[in-house]
Amino acid sequence: PRGHRGDTGCVGARVRLPLGVLLPCVAVCLAASGAAAIGAVCVHATDSYVIRQADDGLRACASSTLSHGLVAVPGSGAVPGQASAVPCDIELLSVSGQVLIPASDGADGPAIPASGSWLAAHLAGPVTVPGSGNSGRWRVAIKIVHYQAQRMLFVFGPDDLRYLISGQAGHGSAGMLV
């Protein structure tokens, strides 16, 4: 007969799970959601730690590079034999964003926006930028510098310039070291 209490064909019939099945399922769901939450917090904390370490390295690189000054040649990074060895890649940009010295390794580097206003807005601290090509993401620091372009003796062609870069205000044009 229809409407019988044990009839499973009725629409809206309730299915009751035994308490011995329901409680373990609830416990497993709570444990899984707790593990997922703890995992997310750990990933965030690790990411923050790694970014802080990268930022500390960038600040150390910038301060050691700019404390002694730097002589750099486009395409080769720091000139060998200088008092300050550059432990990281550098780019020298004019105030308007024109690249004067690209990253020294020649590989796909950071895709720095060529806008002087973007550069000026990110002088406060390190910032993450996308890489050009397939190079992922880059963490960069931007510092205001002064530079002088000098012709190199006995070198003729488009690469006959070197730049004297200093963190101190003085002779030369203002620029940005990335």
Sequence and secondary structure as in RCSB ss.txt:
>XXXX:A:sequence
PRGHRGDTGCVGARVRLPLGVLLPCVAVCLAASGAAAIGAVCVHATDSYVIRQADDGLRACASSTLSHGLVAVPG
SGAVPGQASAVPCDIELLSVSGQVLIPASDGADGPAIPASGSWLAAHLAGPVTVPGSGNSGRWRVAIKIVHYQAQ
RMLFVFGPDDLRYLISGQAGHGSAGMLV
>XXXX:A:secstr
 TT TT SSSTT      HHHHHHHHHHHHHHHHHHHHHHHHHHHHHHHHHHHHHHHHHHHHHHHHHH EEEETT
TEE TT SS  SS   EEETT  EEE  TT SS B     HHHHHHT SS EEEEBSTT  EEEE  EEEEEEEE
E TT  STT EEEEEESSS SSEEEEE 
